[in-house]
Structure formats: C-alpha cells, structure tokens
Amino acid sequence: MAKRILVIDDDEDILSILDILFAEEGYEVVLQNTGTTADQVKLIGPDLILLDVRIVGFSKTGDEICAEIKRELELNDIPVLLVSAEHDVHQRASTCGANGYVNKPFDINKLLEKVKEFIT
C-alpha cells in the first residue's frame, strides 16, 4: 500500500508540482489549499505531513497547526515538515515539535530526500 503524504499549502502551483512529484514516486498524495485540524488529519491518516507556515485565509499558522497535531497522542508519531520562506522556519519547527523543515524555494531533489528520511 502506498504511503500517504498530506500537503497543506495555499499556493496552487506548489500543490500541483508536489502532487505530480510525489505521485511519480509512488506516494498517495492528499492536497489541501487551506489549513486543517487535528480531527481532519485523523480522518486522512497520512504517513507524513508537509505544512506551509503561512496559509492565507486560515485562522492558524502552519506552526500552530503542527503544535495541535503533535499534542494529539494518536497523531504525534506522524512526521511533520514545515515548508516556508520565513527566515526563522528552523526556530518555528523546533518550537512546534515539527520533525524538520524545508526552506522555500526548495530544490525538488532535496525535498524528496527529506521526505524519504521519514517514510520509505
């Protein structure tokens, strides 16, 4: 069964690129162009979450969503990678309990390597 990646980003172009990239690698991809809640994550059941920090039109930032996910016992084992152009993304990732981060703009090969560190 294919590993499932949940990608949350308000940039439709990034969602399209990542959808194609991960599908070609054999992953099942779930895309969301708005934020999410821990309850929605439970329903999706991802093996990894890529989460943008700034999500236009959503009441929480990506790091706030990450912290919410990590507080849930049944979700805190799911790796979360913050994806952002924010200069302090490393600090945000550490504070919210993310398993790592990827700087935007990102190199596709490096992003794939990072994903493969957490799911195979």
Beta strands, then each sheet from edge to edge (+ up, - down):
strand 1: 4-8
strand 2: 28-32
strand 3: 48-52
strand 4: 80-84
strand 5: 100-103
sheet 1: 2+ 1+ 3+ 4+ 5+
end
